[in-house]
Amino acid sequence: MTIAALKQSCQPASHEIRDVLLASRAGWAEPVLALSTEIHAHPELAFAEHHASACVADALRAAGFAVRVGAFGLDTAVEGSYGDGDITVAICAEYDALPGIGHACGHNIIAAAGVGAAIALASVADTLGIRVKLLGTPAEEHGGGKILMLKAGAWDDVDFSLMVHGGPGQDLRCADVRTQAVARFDVSFQGLPGHAGAPSPEGVNAANAATIGLVAMGLLRQHLPDGVRANAFVAEGGEATNIIPSSTRVRAEVRADTLEAVETARRRILACFEGGAVATGCSWSWEDAEPTYADVMQHPVLADAWDRNLAFLGRSPQPYAGAPGGSTDMGNVSHVVPSIHALIAIEGCSSAPHTPQFTGDAIGPAAEGAVVDGALALALTAADAVAHMRAGEVLSAGDATDDSKRHTRR
C-alpha cells in the first residue's frame, strides 16, 4: 500500500464496522471518563507525568493492550498496542499540565479521548486487519515530547496518526485548524564582574548587552511580517545590585506560520542580540531551549473524514478563516506521517485556554461530552481511512503524490 490511497475522497467504513464502534462505547465510556477526572485532579508538568502515564497504561492493560511505560527513551511516555494487522493506526494522548493552573489546556480530555478511541478500535482490529497503537506523549506544552519520540522511532511503523484537542466555542472544520511553528532558544552573554558602587573600568556588564538586545528586538517587531510573533525575558540577569553582572541569559521565542518563516525571523532576532554583545564588549552564544515545533499539516482526506464523522455524531463543524493560533509538537509528526490534530468543542465553554477558567471548563458534563464524541469521531475516522486504504491497494497503488515524500515508512 502507498499513502496515495489517502489522497482520494475517503468513503465511510461499512455499516457493520460503524455499528460495532458505536456499540463499544458502553464498555469504555465509564472508565475513560474516570481517567479524564483522575488526570485532571492530579496535574503534572512536562516529563513528570508519572501518575497520568500510569493511569493511561492501566486503562489500556484493562482493555487487553500490550503496554510499555517509559517507551522511546522517555520515562513518562506510553506505548500500548493491540492487534497485528498490516496497517498501524497511531492515536496520540497528551497529559501534561501547566504551571500553577493545572489542566488549563484540557490535556485530560486529549488523553481520555485518545484512550477511548484506541479501545474502540480494538473492538474491530481483527475485522479490519489493523494494529492499534496508543502513544502517550509527554511534555507537549514545553519540551517537545513527540519530537523526541519521533526521533526515537515511535512513528516508524505507523501509517497515519490522529489526535483531538478540546477547546471553547464551536466545532471547527479540521482542515481550517492551523497552528504556528515555534522556536524557543537561549541567548547567553559573558562579560566581566566589577564593583557597581565605585568606578569600574574593568567591568563588562552582561546585563547591558541583554538590555540592548531586548530593545533592538522590540524595535524589530515593527518590521516583522504579519503573523510573526516574538517574545523574550531575562532568565538570568545578575546576583546583587552592587556587582556588575558578568553573565546573563535571555529566553526567547519566535512563532510563525511555517518553519521557514520562523528561521528567517530567528536570524534577525539573533542579530539584535549580537548587536548588544558588540556594543558592550561581551561575548555571546545561543542554543535551542527545546526542540522546534513545526506547523500542523492537516491531511485533507483524514480531515474531511473527521468532519463527516462529527456531523454523523450530531455535531456541526463550522468553517474558520482566522489566523493560525498556538503551537504543538504534533506539527512535527504531521510533516512525517499523514495526520490530523482535530479540535472538538466543550459545548458552552467560552473561556480561553491557558487560563484558570478553562481549567474548570476542562472537567464536568460538557467536557465529558467532548471526550466521548472525540473518541468516537477518532475511531470512526480511523476506520474510514483503513477502508479507503484497502480500496487503494487496487485503485491507487503506485500513484505519485506530493504527500509521499512526507512518509518515512513506505
C-alpha positions in Angstrom: 0.0 0.0 0.0 1.1 3.6 -0.6 -0.1 6.7 1.1 -1.5 7.7 -2.3 -4.6 5.7 -1.2 -5.4 8.5 1.2 -5.4 11.2 -1.5 -8.8 10.4 -2.9 -12.1 11.2 -1.4 -12.4 8.9 1.7 -15.5 6.7 1.8 -17.0 5.6 5.1 -16.3 2.2 6.6 -19.0 -0.4 6.4 -22.2 0.0 8.4 -21.3 -3.1 10.4 -17.9 -1.6 11.5 -19.5 1.7 12.4 -22.2 -0.1 14.4 -19.6 -2.1 16.4 -17.6 1.1 17.1 -20.7 2.9 18.4 -21.8 0.0 20.5 -18.3 -0.3 22.0 -18.9 3.0 23.9 -20.9 1.1 26.5 -17.8 -0.8 27.5 -15.2 2.1 27.6 -17.1 5.3 28.3 -17.2 5.0 32.1 -13.5 4.1 32.7 -12.4 6.6 30.1 -14.3 9.4 31.8 -12.9 8.3 35.2 -9.4 8.6 33.6 -10.1 12.2 32.5 -11.2 13.1 36.0 -8.2 11.4 37.6 -5.7 13.1 35.3 -7.4 16.5 35.8 -7.3 16.1 39.6 -3.5 15.4 39.6 -1.9 17.9 37.2 1.8 17.1 36.4 4.3 19.2 34.4 6.3 18.2 31.4 8.3 14.9 31.7 7.0 14.4 35.3 3.6 12.9 34.4 4.2 9.7 36.3 0.6 9.4 37.7 -1.0 10.3 34.4 1.1 7.9 32.4 0.5 5.1 34.9 -3.3 5.7 34.7 -3.2 5.6 30.9 -1.2 2.4 31.0 -3.7 0.8 33.5 -6.7 1.7 31.3 -5.0 0.1 28.2 -4.0 -3.0 30.1 -7.5 -3.5 31.3 -8.7 -3.4 27.7 -6.2 -6.1 26.6 -3.4 -3.9 25.2 0.2 -4.8 25.5 1.7 -1.8 27.3 5.1 -0.3 27.8 5.7 2.7 30.1 9.0 4.5 29.7 8.9 4.0 25.9 11.2 5.6 23.4 13.6 6.8 26.0 11.2 9.0 28.0 10.2 7.9 31.5 6.6 9.1 31.1 5.9 8.0 27.5 3.5 5.2 26.9 3.2 2.7 24.1 0.1 0.5 24.0 -0.6 -1.9 21.1 -3.4 -4.2 20.1 -3.7 -6.4 17.1 -1.2 -7.5 14.5 -2.6 -6.3 11.2 -0.6 -4.8 8.3 -1.9 -1.2 8.8 -0.9 0.6 12.0 -3.0 3.4 13.3 -1.5 5.7 16.0 -3.7 7.6 18.4 -1.9 10.3 20.5 -2.7 11.0 24.1 -1.3 14.1 25.9 -1.4 14.5 29.6 1.0 17.3 30.8 -0.4 20.3 32.7 0.6 23.9 33.0 2.4 25.5 35.9 0.1 27.0 38.5 -3.2 26.5 36.6 -3.2 22.7 36.1 -5.1 21.3 33.1 -5.9 24.7 31.6 -5.3 23.3 28.2 -7.5 20.2 28.7 -4.9 17.5 28.2 -7.0 15.3 30.4 -9.6 15.4 27.6 -6.9 14.6 25.0 -5.7 11.6 27.0 -9.1 10.2 27.7 -10.4 10.7 24.2 -7.3 9.0 22.8 -7.6 6.0 25.1 -11.3 5.7 24.3 -10.6 5.8 20.6 -7.9 3.2 20.9 -10.1 0.8 22.9 -13.0 1.3 20.4 -10.7 0.5 17.5 -9.5 -2.6 19.3 -13.1 -4.0 19.0 -12.7 -4.0 15.2 -9.0 -4.6 14.9 -9.2 -8.2 13.8 -12.0 -7.4 11.3 -10.1 -4.5 9.8 -6.8 -6.2 9.9 -5.1 -3.4 11.8 -2.7 -2.8 14.6 -3.9 -0.1 17.0 -1.1 1.9 18.7 -1.8 4.4 21.5 1.1 6.7 22.1 1.1 8.6 25.4 3.2 11.6 24.6 4.6 13.7 27.5 5.7 17.3 27.5 3.6 18.9 24.8 3.4 22.3 26.5 7.2 22.6 26.8 9.8 20.1 25.8 8.5 18.6 22.6 7.9 15.0 23.8 6.5 13.9 20.4 9.6 15.3 18.6 11.9 13.3 20.9 9.7 10.2 20.4 9.6 10.8 16.6 13.4 10.8 16.5 13.4 7.6 18.6 11.2 5.8 16.1 7.8 5.9 17.7 6.1 6.5 14.3 8.4 4.4 12.1 5.8 1.7 11.8 2.7 3.9 11.6 0.6 4.5 8.5 -1.4 7.5 9.9 -1.8 9.3 13.2 -4.7 11.1 14.8 -5.5 13.1 17.9 -8.2 15.5 19.2 -7.9 18.6 21.4 -10.8 20.1 23.4 -11.5 23.8 23.1 -14.0 26.6 23.6 -16.6 27.9 21.2 -17.9 25.7 18.4 -16.6 22.7 16.4 -14.4 23.8 13.5 -13.7 22.1 10.2 -10.5 20.2 10.8 -8.7 21.4 7.7 -9.2 25.0 8.9 -7.5 24.4 12.2 -3.9 25.7 11.8 -1.1 26.2 14.2 2.2 28.1 14.1 5.7 26.8 14.2 7.7 27.9 17.2 11.3 28.0 18.2 12.5 28.7 21.7 16.1 29.5 22.4 18.5 30.9 25.0 20.9 33.7 24.3 23.8 34.0 26.8 26.2 36.9 27.3 29.5 36.8 29.2 31.3 39.9 30.5 33.5 40.7 33.4 32.4 41.4 37.0 33.1 44.7 38.8 32.0 46.8 41.8 28.8 48.6 40.9 29.3 51.1 43.8 32.6 52.5 42.5 34.3 53.3 39.2 34.8 50.0 37.5 36.5 50.4 34.1 37.4 46.7 34.2 33.8 45.6 34.4 31.9 44.4 31.3 28.2 44.5 32.0 26.4 41.5 30.6 23.0 42.8 31.7 23.6 45.8 29.4 24.2 43.5 26.5 20.8 41.8 27.2 19.1 45.2 27.6 20.4 46.4 24.2 19.4 43.2 22.6 15.9 43.3 24.0 15.4 46.9 23.0 16.6 46.1 19.5 14.3 43.1 19.3 11.4 45.4 20.4 12.2 47.8 17.6 12.5 44.9 15.1 8.9 43.9 15.8 7.7 46.8 13.6 9.4 45.2 10.6 8.5 41.6 11.1 5.9 40.1 8.7 2.3 39.8 9.7 1.7 36.6 11.7 5.2 36.5 13.2 5.3 36.7 17.0 8.4 37.2 19.1 8.8 37.4 22.8 11.7 37.2 25.4 12.5 37.6 29.0 15.7 37.8 31.1 16.0 34.3 32.7 19.3 35.1 34.5 20.4 38.7 35.0 22.7 39.2 38.0 23.0 38.4 41.6 23.3 41.6 43.6 22.9 45.3 43.0 26.5 46.1 44.0 28.0 43.6 41.5 28.2 44.4 37.8 26.6 41.3 36.2 29.2 39.2 34.4 26.7 36.8 32.8 23.1 37.0 31.7 20.8 34.7 29.8 17.7 35.6 27.8 15.0 33.1 26.9 13.3 34.0 23.6 10.7 32.5 21.3 9.5 33.2 17.8 6.3 31.9 16.1 5.3 32.0 12.5 3.1 30.1 10.1 5.9 28.0 8.7 9.3 26.6 9.9 11.0 28.7 7.1 9.4 31.9 8.4 10.5 31.0 12.0 14.1 30.5 11.0 14.1 33.8 9.0 12.8 35.7 12.0 15.2 34.0 14.4 18.2 35.1 12.3 17.1 38.7 12.5 16.4 38.4 16.3 19.8 36.9 16.9 21.4 39.8 15.0 19.8 42.1 17.7 21.5 40.2 20.5 24.7 40.1 18.6 24.5 43.9 18.4 24.2 44.0 22.2 27.3 42.0 22.6 29.3 44.1 20.1 28.1 47.4 21.9 29.2 46.2 25.3 32.2 44.1 24.5 30.6 40.9 25.8 31.0 37.5 24.2 27.7 35.8 23.4 26.3 32.4 22.3 22.9 30.9 21.7 21.3 27.4 21.8 17.9 25.8 21.5 16.0 25.7 24.7 13.8 22.9 23.4 13.0 21.3 20.1 11.5 23.5 17.4 7.8 22.8 16.8 6.6 22.6 13.2 3.2 23.9 12.0 0.5 21.3 11.7 -0.2 19.9 8.2 -3.8 18.6 8.4 -4.1 15.7 5.9 -7.1 16.7 3.7 -8.7 13.3 3.4 -8.4 12.5 7.1 -9.7 16.0 7.9 -12.7 15.5 5.6 -13.5 12.2 7.3 -13.2 13.7 10.7 -15.7 16.5 9.8 -18.1 13.9 8.3 -18.0 11.8 11.5 -18.5 14.7 13.8 -21.7 15.5 11.8 -22.7 11.8 12.0 -22.5 12.2 15.8 -24.8 15.2 15.8 -22.2 18.0 15.8 -21.8 20.7 13.2 -18.2 21.7 12.3 -18.1 25.2 11.1 -15.6 26.9 8.6 -12.9 29.0 10.2 -10.9 31.7 8.4 -9.0 33.1 11.3 -5.2 33.2 11.8 -3.3 30.2 13.0 -3.1 30.0 16.8 -0.9 28.2 19.3 1.7 25.6 18.6 2.0 21.9 19.1 4.7 19.2 18.7 2.0 17.2 16.7 3.1 19.5 13.9 6.4 17.6 13.6 4.5 14.3 13.4 2.3 15.7 10.6 5.3 16.5 8.5 6.3 12.8 8.6 3.2 10.8 8.8 -0.3 11.7 7.4 -2.1 13.2 10.5 -4.8 15.3 11.9 -4.8 17.4 15.0 -8.6 18.0 15.3 -10.5 20.3 17.7 -13.7 19.4 19.5 -15.8 21.9 21.3 -16.6 21.8 25.0 -20.1 22.9 24.5 -21.0 26.1 26.4 -17.4 26.9 27.2 -16.3 30.5 26.4 -13.1 30.7 28.4 -9.7 30.9 26.8 -7.3 28.0 27.1 -4.3 28.6 29.4 -6.5 30.4 31.9 -7.8 29.3 35.3 -11.3 29.5 34.0 -10.6 26.9 31.3 -9.2 24.6 34.0 -12.7 24.5 35.4 -14.3 24.0 32.0 -12.0 21.0 31.2 -14.0 18.9 33.7 -17.7 18.3 34.0 -20.6 17.2 31.8 -19.7 19.3 28.7 -16.0 18.2 28.9 -17.2 14.6 29.2 -19.3 15.0 26.1 -16.2 16.2 24.3 -14.3 13.1 25.5 -16.9 10.6 24.3 -17.6 12.3 21.0 -13.9 12.9 20.4 -13.1 9.3 21.0 -15.9 8.0 18.7 -15.0 10.5 15.9 -11.3 9.4 16.0 -12.3 5.8 15.9 -14.7 6.3 13.0 -12.2 8.4 11.1 -9.5 5.7 11.5 -11.9 3.0 10.3 -12.8 5.2 7.2 -9.2 5.7 6.4 -8.4 2.0 6.7 -11.3 1.1 4.4 -10.0 3.7 1.9 -6.5 2.3 2.1 -7.8 -1.2 1.4 -9.5 0.1 -1.7 -6.3 2.0 -2.6 -4.4 -1.2 -3.0 -6.2 -1.7 -6.2 -7.2 1.8 -7.2 -4.3 4.0 -6.3 -1.2 1.8 -5.7 2.0 3.4 -7.1 0.4 6.8 -7.7 2.9 9.7 -7.2 1.7 12.3 -4.7 3.0 15.3 -3.0 2.4 13.7 0.3 4.5 10.6 -0.4 7.8 12.3 0.5 6.4 13.0 4.0 6.0 9.4 4.9 9.1 7.5 6.1 7.8 4.0 6.4 6.9 3.1 2.8 
